[in-house]
Amino acid sequence: MIYTITLNPAIDRLIKIKGTLTKKRTNRAHQVEYDLGGKGLHVSNVLTKFNMENKALGYIGETNRPLMENILAKKNICHHLLVEDGASTRECIVVMDDTNAGSLMITENGFHVSKENHSKLIDFLHQFLTEKDIVVIAGSMPPNYTIAQLLEIINTIKNKKCFIACDLSGEALAAVVDMGINFIKPNQYEVEVLFQNNQTTLIQKIKELAIKIDYVVVSLGKDGSYVAHKDNLYQVTSPTVEERNDTGAGDVFVGSFIAQFVQGKDLKTIMKYATGCSASKVTKHNSTDFDIKEAESYFNRISIKKLGSDEDVVS
């Protein structure tokens, strides 16, 4: 079983503006829709589209629970979300205009999670995890959540000998790196923050991370990614596509990576799907849509080059 954990869930409110979004002017919305928010929930959506059995864990606010559960039901996402009484799941406002130059995101902080619900999550992990399971922890932490609570979750999962994938940032990322988990996906800036006083190159930093982490993927945005596994380091170049909304693209990458990994695919195939599906995502208007067939059509435009070698692994 694959489990995703979203500690700070969200509902994305997508607002489409006619013309160009302009400061000091009334910008009128001509289309508003709600979509799934929260990185772990996005990953569950991707896994579901790949027909991979999974369950979304985490928390949900009581006051707008029907809206969130309606979105989850429409996407056929199996979940066990603990309800926080009196709380409201945060909204992430995503604004797009006709320029198709990407989106503007404004996020709320999220609700405080009670110690009781944190304990219930730990109890669930104790009761149901097995060593064959994969657990993906992705996204920000609730305002009152501590690194100690995050590490309790990680330790509980590690004690079950599960494969652990994390898409976190800041102190949370630093903490899980020290724990020696199996997969991380920081961007270039987040890697530099991890090595604040280290003057080595980005490549050297990635190699150092790969000593502790089985799979290190460093996102370079539209320029692709670096991927380190064991003693090998690859540079992956993304296809050029027309960008409409990049919200959720990184989550599609993670979900596609895990979906192929679970099926036992080789690293080249894993990276083609992850990169292609992520590229497909940015061409869509909402936060979660991507097309697997479209992603496969990008494969011949994705290059994967082993660094230290002049030969393309895939071209």
Steps between C-alpha positions, in 0.01 A plus 500: 500500500609857433406757762524876458507734798381860470548681829373838374223430246352764274221575259622681189272781381586564135417845367531577128535868404418633154786689343815572701513507880586861585575679827295809598214388278185299556572153364172319441479123528309330222552143625536358853533133593618290793765231478700277729783665693781372720803320360432158646141505373628600157731198506205275588313641201791412271530148639126450453526608134771236456262244658734453795331401826561771758348668803529868594569567869512824693253755630190686382313799641145446625329816374565451126535123515212437254672707229832319545340156513298578187823586315665180625199292396500645147864397465437153650762554770488252787577679825514485877512866602466589867243775563612806695191632681417867446776543242481588133726349235708785358452638152774560247397767253647446154459788254552457125454740211493480120876550463561132591816617677448280804286544810503718811440309825391640836485246783340506843693361797266217590341385826664384822503123545414366845735266687213251501485486120879478473489202736221342292717527189792335681268223622374440144857466371587260783195288428492479120848551352702202380855485368374464140325839515613831353424824683513842333506806727459822306421866556523757775433438868209648699583824688532328839665179381850441633803331348482256791150396389620456141791287619262287707312426177824421315628277780172311513521434125871408513432251778258328262782489237294678236637691202471870591473779242487864611431823313564751778693823543690704759548351847277206413718407203818532706352278771400216266835513317672439832270200551625338178170440318466355147389785272505881501410757235625847598549779250834668443431777752402250771825310447699822537316574827595155631868581440495867605868535588627247248673648194494179294316477168140385464622172350725438799213575738275253319767231519534562873123463548509175302729346762202487740203502262428225244337732245578872488307703243581870478246700303625769262149609399445517124868413448447147633672332792804324637452144622745316724472130580779293653821620331328633188392855422278595207388826343144490369382760249126573482305553176395855417122541535248785520463578869157583641515406870806347665321441833534134592761415234752386761237281665421336165873433466515330840184298445610384155845409635349288777246337265776380268732406786234275655463323165872422500585717200862598433617849594493623138133407463417642842655835409333514159157456655566738788636771270241447227201499736630811676532675162146396410375645830627854432297512176174459697296775667422331831722365780482125437437411136760331282481253212704179503474452121611858447792440736604193300498710182767721661743212560707564186544862614635404842876444525662318791875538507730327744741761629858408437394345170444661161247236406127565546323223689173601335463750219 
